[in-house]
Amino acid sequence: MYQYLLLLDTEQEREFFKKLYKEHLKEMYFTALKILHNESDAEDMVHETFLTLTEHLSKMMDNPPQKSWNFILTILKHKCYNLHKKKKCNSIFL
């Protein structure tokens, strides 16, 4: 988690990010795993999602928790589906 905190500017952003990380990490991982069926890929997509969140955190801070979770879930699913599609296309050409 600490590598993400280095990307944030304010203590308020860091505290908010810590809260999101602790609340959603496991659920994000299991969601990604359900889509990708690969532990390593699921971990990578959760990491990519958290990196994206550091860029959009200020927009999320005033949102209700459910809206923030929906935003996180949307980003995660898009990343997972894009990876799945990419791997499927690459396997066709092998």
KOLSE-18023 format. One line per field, with one value per atom (N, C-alpha, C, O): residue number from 1; residue in three letters; atom name; x, y, z. Coordinates in Angstrom, 3 decimals, padded with zeros to 6 digits. Example, Ala and Ser with C-alpha at 12.3 -4.5 7.8 and 13.67 -1.06 7.14 Angstrom:
BEGIN
lumro = [1|1|1|1|2|2|2|2]
sevex = [ALA|ALA|ALA|ALA|SER|SER|SER|SER]
milo = [N|CA|C|O|N|CA|C|O]
c1 = [013.190|012.300|013.200|014.236|012.850|013.670|012.900|013.409]
c2 = [-005.690|-004.500|-003.300|-003.319|-002.250|-001.060|000.030|001.138]
c3 = [007.800|007.800|007.800|008.465|007.080|007.140|007.870|008.039]
// end
This chain:
BEGIN
lumro = [1|1|1|1|2|2|2|2|3|3|3|3|4|4|4|4|5|5|5|5|6|6|6|6|7|7|7|7|8|8|8|8|9|9|9|9|10|10|10|10|11|11|11|11|12|12|12|12|13|13|13|13|14|14|14|14|15|15|15|15|16|16|16|16|17|17|17|17|18|18|18|18|19|19|19|19|20|20|20|20|21|21|21|21|22|22|22|22|23|23|23|23|24|24|24|24|25|25|25|25|26|26|26|26|27|27|27|27|28|28|28|28|29|29|29|29|30|30|30|30|31|31|31|31|32|32|32|32|33|33|33|33|34|34|34|34|35|35|35|35|36|36|36|36|37|37|37|37|38|38|38|38|39|39|39|39|40|40|40|40|41|41|41|41|42|42|42|42|43|43|43|43|44|44|44|44|45|45|45|45|46|46|46|46|47|47|47|47|48|48|48|48|49|49|49|49|50|50|50|50|51|51|51|51|52|52|52|52|53|53|53|53|54|54|54|54|55|55|55|55|56|56|56|56|57|57|57|57|58|58|58|58|59|59|59|59|60|60|60|60|61|61|61|61|62|62|62|62|63|63|63|63|64|64|64|64|65|65|65|65|66|66|66|66|67|67|67|67|68|68|68|68|69|69|69|69|70|70|70|70|71|71|71|71|72|72|72|72|73|73|73|73|74|74|74|74|75|75|75|75|76|76|76|76|77|77|77|77|78|78|78|78|79|79|79|79|80|80|80|80|81|81|81|81|82|82|82|82|83|83|83|83|84|84|84|84|85|85|85|85|86|86|86|86|87|87|87|87|88|88|88|88|89|89|89|89|90|90|90|90|91|91|91|91|92|92|92|92|93|93|93|93|94|94|94|94]
sevex = [MET|MET|MET|MET|TYR|TYR|TYR|TYR|GLN|GLN|GLN|GLN|TYR|TYR|TYR|TYR|LEU|LEU|LEU|LEU|LEU|LEU|LEU|LEU|LEU|LEU|LEU|LEU|LEU|LEU|LEU|LEU|ASP|ASP|ASP|ASP|THR|THR|THR|THR|GLU|GLU|GLU|GLU|GLN|GLN|GLN|GLN|GLU|GLU|GLU|GLU|ARG|ARG|ARG|ARG|GLU|GLU|GLU|GLU|PHE|PHE|PHE|PHE|PHE|PHE|PHE|PHE|LYS|LYS|LYS|LYS|LYS|LYS|LYS|LYS|LEU|LEU|LEU|LEU|TYR|TYR|TYR|TYR|LYS|LYS|LYS|LYS|GLU|GLU|GLU|GLU|HIS|HIS|HIS|HIS|LEU|LEU|LEU|LEU|LYS|LYS|LYS|LYS|GLU|GLU|GLU|GLU|MET|MET|MET|MET|TYR|TYR|TYR|TYR|PHE|PHE|PHE|PHE|THR|THR|THR|THR|ALA|ALA|ALA|ALA|LEU|LEU|LEU|LEU|LYS|LYS|LYS|LYS|ILE|ILE|ILE|ILE|LEU|LEU|LEU|LEU|HIS|HIS|HIS|HIS|ASN|ASN|ASN|ASN|GLU|GLU|GLU|GLU|SER|SER|SER|SER|ASP|ASP|ASP|ASP|ALA|ALA|ALA|ALA|GLU|GLU|GLU|GLU|ASP|ASP|ASP|ASP|MET|MET|MET|MET|VAL|VAL|VAL|VAL|HIS|HIS|HIS|HIS|GLU|GLU|GLU|GLU|THR|THR|THR|THR|PHE|PHE|PHE|PHE|LEU|LEU|LEU|LEU|THR|THR|THR|THR|LEU|LEU|LEU|LEU|THR|THR|THR|THR|GLU|GLU|GLU|GLU|HIS|HIS|HIS|HIS|LEU|LEU|LEU|LEU|SER|SER|SER|SER|LYS|LYS|LYS|LYS|MET|MET|MET|MET|MET|MET|MET|MET|ASP|ASP|ASP|ASP|ASN|ASN|ASN|ASN|PRO|PRO|PRO|PRO|PRO|PRO|PRO|PRO|GLN|GLN|GLN|GLN|LYS|LYS|LYS|LYS|SER|SER|SER|SER|TRP|TRP|TRP|TRP|ASN|ASN|ASN|ASN|PHE|PHE|PHE|PHE|ILE|ILE|ILE|ILE|LEU|LEU|LEU|LEU|THR|THR|THR|THR|ILE|ILE|ILE|ILE|LEU|LEU|LEU|LEU|LYS|LYS|LYS|LYS|HIS|HIS|HIS|HIS|LYS|LYS|LYS|LYS|CYS|CYS|CYS|CYS|TYR|TYR|TYR|TYR|ASN|ASN|ASN|ASN|LEU|LEU|LEU|LEU|HIS|HIS|HIS|HIS|LYS|LYS|LYS|LYS|LYS|LYS|LYS|LYS|LYS|LYS|LYS|LYS|LYS|LYS|LYS|LYS|CYS|CYS|CYS|CYS|ASN|ASN|ASN|ASN|SER|SER|SER|SER|ILE|ILE|ILE|ILE|PHE|PHE|PHE|PHE|LEU|LEU|LEU|LEU]
milo = [N|CA|C|O|N|CA|C|O|N|CA|C|O|N|CA|C|O|N|CA|C|O|N|CA|C|O|N|CA|C|O|N|CA|C|O|N|CA|C|O|N|CA|C|O|N|CA|C|O|N|CA|C|O|N|CA|C|O|N|CA|C|O|N|CA|C|O|N|CA|C|O|N|CA|C|O|N|CA|C|O|N|CA|C|O|N|CA|C|O|N|CA|C|O|N|CA|C|O|N|CA|C|O|N|CA|C|O|N|CA|C|O|N|CA|C|O|N|CA|C|O|N|CA|C|O|N|CA|C|O|N|CA|C|O|N|CA|C|O|N|CA|C|O|N|CA|C|O|N|CA|C|O|N|CA|C|O|N|CA|C|O|N|CA|C|O|N|CA|C|O|N|CA|C|O|N|CA|C|O|N|CA|C|O|N|CA|C|O|N|CA|C|O|N|CA|C|O|N|CA|C|O|N|CA|C|O|N|CA|C|O|N|CA|C|O|N|CA|C|O|N|CA|C|O|N|CA|C|O|N|CA|C|O|N|CA|C|O|N|CA|C|O|N|CA|C|O|N|CA|C|O|N|CA|C|O|N|CA|C|O|N|CA|C|O|N|CA|C|O|N|CA|C|O|N|CA|C|O|N|CA|C|O|N|CA|C|O|N|CA|C|O|N|CA|C|O|N|CA|C|O|N|CA|C|O|N|CA|C|O|N|CA|C|O|N|CA|C|O|N|CA|C|O|N|CA|C|O|N|CA|C|O|N|CA|C|O|N|CA|C|O|N|CA|C|O|N|CA|C|O|N|CA|C|O|N|CA|C|O|N|CA|C|O|N|CA|C|O|N|CA|C|O|N|CA|C|O|N|CA|C|O|N|CA|C|O|N|CA|C|O|N|CA|C|O|N|CA|C|O|N|CA|C|O|N|CA|C|O|N|CA|C|O|N|CA|C|O|N|CA|C|O]
c1 = [000.825|000.000|000.865|000.463|002.033|002.836|003.343|003.555|003.541|003.975|002.900|003.210|001.639|000.548|000.509|000.257|000.756|000.685|001.712|001.490|002.817|003.837|003.353|003.904|002.332|001.792|000.770|000.324|000.404|-000.646|-000.040|001.030|-000.748|-000.204|-000.497|000.363|-001.684|-002.083|-002.309|-002.532|-002.244|-002.521|-003.974|-004.268|-004.852|-006.277|-006.457|-007.207|-005.778|-005.839|-005.253|-005.803|-004.149|-003.513|-004.420|-004.533|-005.061|-005.971|-007.177|-007.604|-007.706|-008.847|-008.443|-009.194|-007.263|-006.786|-006.587|-006.975|-005.988|-005.801|-007.132|-007.237|-008.141|-009.474|-010.026|-010.535|-009.923|-010.394|-009.640|-010.238|-008.342|-007.496|-007.912|-008.112|-008.039|-008.396|-009.802|-010.039|-010.726|-012.122|-012.350|-013.220|-011.583|-011.950|-010.937|-011.245|-009.761|-008.715|-009.173|-009.053|-009.688|-010.072|-011.203|-011.168|-012.187|-013.326|-012.892|-013.380|-011.987|-011.462|-010.712|-010.880|-009.895|-009.124|-010.053|-009.855|-011.058|-011.954|-012.798|-013.134|-013.140|-013.866|-012.986|-013.426|-011.747|-010.813|-010.539|-010.461|-010.394|-010.141|-011.317|-011.131|-012.517|-013.718|-013.765|-014.222|-013.302|-013.312|-012.159|-012.352|-010.966|-009.762|-009.343|-008.642|-009.760|-009.405|-007.888|-007.386|-007.174|-005.729|-005.296|-005.542|-004.653|-004.294|-003.342|-003.531|-002.340|-001.358|-001.993|-001.731|-002.820|-003.513|-004.462|-004.577|-005.137|-006.051|-005.282|-005.721|-004.152|-003.315|-002.852|-002.858|-002.453|-001.998|-003.113|-002.866|-004.324|-005.427|-005.868|-006.297|-005.764|-006.045|-004.998|-005.332|-003.747|-002.663|-002.912|-002.805|-003.239|-003.506|-004.684|-004.676|-005.678|-006.848|-006.464|-006.882|-005.682|-005.250|-004.392|-004.491|-003.558|-002.780|-003.702|-003.484|-004.711|-005.679|-006.414|-006.666|-006.753|-007.471|-006.649|-007.210|-005.337|-004.518|-004.646|-004.465|-004.953|-005.109|-006.476|-006.631|-007.453|-008.825|-009.346|-010.542|-008.478|-008.885|-009.627|-010.611|-009.171|-009.808|-011.274|-012.098|-011.599|-012.993|-013.852|-015.054|-013.241|-013.974|-014.215|-015.136|-013.417|-013.424|-014.756|-015.102|-015.494|-016.768|-017.959|-019.101|-017.691|-018.770|-019.196|-018.403|-020.456|-020.870|-020.121|-019.685|-019.974|-019.205|-019.678|-018.854|-020.970|-021.464|-021.068|-020.743|-021.094|-020.687|-019.198|-018.781|-018.398|-016.964|-016.717|-015.893|-017.430|-017.265|-017.678|-017.008|-018.749|-019.182|-018.114|-017.862|-017.497|-016.430|-015.238|-014.698|-014.836|-013.724|-014.032|-013.203|-015.221|-015.622|-015.663|-015.274|-016.119|-016.160|-014.757|-014.512|-013.839|-012.457|-011.862|-011.260|-012.028|-011.472|-012.013|-011.245|-013.309|-013.907|-013.422|-013.137|-013.325|-012.822|-011.395|-011.053|-010.577|-009.194|-009.134|-008.355|-009.952|-009.978|-010.463|-009.846|-011.548|-012.088|-011.123|-010.987|-010.453|-009.467|-008.304|-007.839|-007.823|-006.744|-007.199|-006.474|-008.389|-008.933|-009.024|-008.648|-009.518|-009.656|-008.277|-008.092|-007.323|-005.969|-005.332|-004.716|-005.485|-004.900|-005.576|-004.923|-006.869|-007.614|-007.146|-006.942|-006.973|-006.488|-005.068|-004.742|-004.220|-002.830|-002.740|-001.861|-003.629|-003.582|-003.999|-003.606|-004.774|-005.180|-003.975|-003.882|-003.048|-001.911|-000.696|000.342|-000.801|000.343|000.368|001.265]
c2 = [-001.191|000.000|001.250|002.277|001.181|002.380|002.991|004.202|002.173|002.729|003.623|004.579|003.312|004.159|005.490|006.542|005.430|006.640|007.684|008.884|007.231|008.159|008.974|010.033|008.479|009.162|010.238|010.985|010.315|011.245|012.493|012.449|013.609|014.902|015.274|015.828|014.978|015.470|014.325|013.179|014.666|013.677|013.211|012.044|014.091|013.741|012.690|011.730|012.864|011.870|010.538|009.475|010.602|009.362|008.609|007.386|009.324|008.676|008.065|006.955|008.787|008.284|007.041|006.067|007.080|005.938|004.716|003.606|004.918|003.807|003.153|001.927|003.968|003.452|002.629|001.527|003.166|002.424|001.106|000.066|001.164|-000.021|-001.112|-002.263|-000.748|-001.728|-002.282|-003.470|-001.436|-001.856|-002.714|-003.585|-002.483|-003.079|-004.040|-004.694|-004.145|-004.982|-006.417|-006.916|-007.070|-008.484|-008.650|-009.548|-007.799|-007.909|-007.634|-008.271|-006.696|-006.415|-007.630|-008.006|-008.232|-009.396|-010.540|-011.150|-010.830|-011.933|-011.640|-012.555|-010.386|-010.005|-010.228|-010.810|-009.764|-009.942|-011.424|-011.856|-012.189|-013.623|-014.333|-015.247|-013.917|-014.507|-014.260|-015.115|-013.113|-012.773|-013.443|-013.976|-013.419|-013.824|-015.279|-015.857|-015.869|-017.250|-017.464|-018.534|-016.430|-016.513|-015.581|-014.376|-016.139|-015.358|-014.213|-013.096|-014.477|-013.453|-012.303|-011.132|-012.647|-011.614|-010.809|-009.593|-011.481|-010.789|-009.793|-008.657|-010.212|-009.309|-008.110|-006.975|-008.372|-007.292|-006.283|-005.077|-006.759|-005.852|-005.050|-003.903|-005.651|-004.900|-003.795|-002.658|-004.135|-003.143|-002.009|-000.833|-002.367|-001.352|-000.464|000.740|-001.057|-000.284|000.700|001.857|000.266|001.182|002.310|003.447|002.019|003.077|004.101|005.308|003.617|004.512|005.338|006.525|004.723|005.443|006.598|007.628|006.445|007.548|008.784|009.907|008.586|009.704|010.386|011.544|009.675|010.185|010.339|010.540|010.249|010.209|011.473|011.388|012.616|013.868|013.934|014.531|013.324|013.295|012.372|012.589|011.366|010.357|010.754|010.241|011.644|011.914|012.457|012.234|013.151|013.715|012.819|013.153|011.692|010.781|009.907|009.629|009.477|008.483|007.165|006.895|006.360|005.104|004.193|003.591|004.085|003.188|003.685|002.888|004.977|005.536|005.313|005.014|005.454|005.189|003.725|003.425|002.818|001.394|001.095|000.317|001.685|001.474|001.956|001.308|003.084|003.618|002.658|002.362|002.180|001.228|-000.034|-000.517|-000.559|-001.797|-001.638|-002.552|-000.511|-000.258|-000.239|-000.847|000.453|000.499|-000.902|-001.314|-001.632|-002.977|-003.899|-004.605|-003.896|-004.781|-004.440|-005.340|-003.167|-002.771|-003.258|-003.758|-003.116|-003.571|-005.090|-005.593|-005.804|-007.271|-007.719|-008.583|-007.149|-007.541|-007.183|-007.936|-006.036|-005.671|-006.646|-007.032|-007.054|-008.033|-009.373|-010.016|-009.782|-011.055|-011.030|-011.993|-009.941|-009.794|-009.805|-010.431|-009.115|-009.059|-010.442|-010.836|-011.176|-012.519|-013.464|-014.318|-013.306|-014.154|-013.862|-014.788|-012.595|-012.242|-012.724|-013.209|-012.599|-013.053|-014.557|-015.043|-015.302|-016.764|-017.223|-018.305|-016.429|-016.782|-016.766|-017.571|-015.834|-015.654|-016.492|-016.414|-017.267|-018.101|-019.410|-020.224]
c3 = [000.000|000.000|000.000|-000.546|000.596|000.791|-000.511|-000.581|-001.539|-002.813|-003.420|-004.131|-003.140|-003.636|-002.879|-003.467|-001.597|-000.772|-001.211|-001.049|-001.756|-002.238|-003.437|-003.739|-004.111|-005.282|-004.925|-005.795|-003.659|-003.231|-002.608|-002.001|-002.770|-002.349|-000.901|-000.216|-000.439|000.882|001.860|001.469|003.134|004.177|004.097|004.357|003.749|003.602|002.509|002.690|001.381|000.305|000.764|000.474|001.474|001.952|002.919|002.837|003.828|004.780|004.058|004.375|003.105|002.340|001.545|001.481|000.946|000.175|001.074|000.709|002.242|003.186|003.515|003.560|003.743|004.061|002.897|003.097|001.692|000.517|000.359|000.083|000.533|000.374|001.351|000.961|002.614|003.642|003.445|003.668|003.032|002.880|001.644|001.653|000.577|-000.704|-001.312|-002.309|-000.756|-001.356|-001.613|-002.732|-000.599|-000.747|-001.749|-002.591|-001.659|-002.578|-004.020|-004.954|-004.189|-005.530|-006.073|-007.233|-005.234|-005.667|-006.081|-007.132|-005.265|-005.592|-006.827|-007.579|-007.039|-008.251|-009.476|-010.467|-009.405|-010.523|-010.772|-011.922|-009.718|-009.853|-010.504|-011.307|-010.160|-010.747|-012.260|-013.019|-012.681|-014.104|-014.845|-015.938|-014.260|-014.971|-014.740|-015.571|-013.631|-013.295|-013.238|-013.582|-012.800|-012.698|-011.567|-011.620|-010.551|-009.366|-009.682|-009.198|-010.474|-010.813|-011.597|-011.321|-012.567|-013.346|-012.461|-012.617|-011.541|-010.632|-009.764|-009.580|-009.241|-008.439|-009.268|-008.790|-010.510|-011.382|-011.652|-011.657|-011.874|-012.181|-010.951|-011.078|-009.773|-008.546|-008.388|-008.058|-008.624|-008.560|-009.562|-009.214|-010.790|-011.822|-011.431|-011.688|-010.820|-010.387|-009.294|-009.333|-008.330|-007.270|-007.835|-007.372|-008.817|-009.452|-010.122|-010.014|-010.800|-011.439|-010.392|-010.598|-009.285|-008.231|-007.675|-007.299|-007.616|-007.105|-007.989|-007.517|-009.250|-010.183|-010.058|-010.446|-009.525|-009.468|-008.041|-007.832|-007.094|-005.694|-005.253|-004.518|-005.688|-005.246|-005.674|-004.981|-006.813|-007.278|-006.411|-006.265|-005.851|-005.089|-003.634|-002.998|-003.116|-001.681|-001.170|-000.010|-001.997|-001.561|-001.885|-001.567|-002.510|-002.889|-001.713|-000.814|-001.729|-000.728|-000.966|-002.085|000.063|-000.061|-001.195|-001.883|-001.394|-002.452|-003.838|-004.718|-004.025|-005.317|-005.544|-006.663|-004.501|-004.616|-004.975|-005.839|-004.311|-004.606|-006.045|-006.723|-006.517|-007.893|-008.879|-009.895|-008.575|-009.407|-009.431|-010.496|-008.270|-008.162|-008.947|-009.718|-008.748|-009.409|-010.925|-011.652|-011.398|-012.837|-013.426|-014.468|-012.768|-013.248|-013.262|-014.253|-012.169|-012.049|-013.136|-013.788|-013.330|-014.339|-015.738|-016.529|-016.053|-017.372|-017.574|-018.645|-016.566|-016.672|-016.854|-017.663|-016.105|-016.215|-017.586|-018.207|-018.059|-019.361|-020.489|-021.454|-020.370|-021.389|-021.407|-022.480|-020.230|-020.166|-020.729|-021.488|-020.358|-020.856|-022.385|-023.054|-022.917|-024.370|-025.040|-026.084|-024.436|-024.977|-024.998|-025.988|-023.898|-023.839|-024.833|-025.433|-024.997|-025.950|-027.363|-028.148|-027.701|-029.038|-029.258|-030.342|-028.252|-028.383|-028.554|-029.267|-027.916|-028.022|-029.421|-029.858|-030.110|-031.476|-032.410|-033.337|-032.152|-033.048|-032.647|-033.304|-031.615|-031.215|-031.945|-031.723]
// end
